[in-house]
Amino acid sequence: MAKVYLLTGRIASGKTAWAERLAGKHNAVLLSCDELMLSLFDECLGPRHAETERRCLQYLCGIAADTALCGTDAVLDSGLSTGSARAAARGYLAQRGVETVTVYFRLPEALRAQRLEERNARLANSPKREYIIDKALCARLDAEYEEPGEGEYDLMIGE
């Protein structure tokens, strides 16, 4: 039976790189909340960002469920930064009869900071639309992230 992989972790913890490898290796469908938002909106959404991201995630969960029910694995690369977002995604997929694997990315802080710096440098000269995360935004996103507790994930990548 096909599965939906739910990825959670702080920014620059390796979620997207892992998702791309898994999608390529298992011929899975990669669904990215960032890619969807960047393709729909030209500007920063400011206070509307969180609600828009929640709605995009809800939409992608539906696509992930449909994909899995058709027999193909899906990887949901969104960060799922709160316990309630993770529970909502798992609950929705369970109601649809879809198996999930929650993967938690937890890297040592020095490695994550290095990756973020390298990522921002690469994106500064790239035509590809992606979010550049400065130190202030990184600190805000880190403060909003809720670490998953025991039993809330199936696999940990990192430490």
ABEGO torsion letter per residue (X at the ends): XBBBBBBBEBBGAGAAAAAAAAAAAAGBBBBBAAAAAAAABABBAEAAAAAAAAAAAAAAAAAAAAAAAAGBBBBBBAGGABAAAAAAAAAAAAAAGBBBBBBBBBBBAAAAAAAAAAAAAAAAABABBBBBBBAAAAAAAAAABBBBBBGABABBBEX
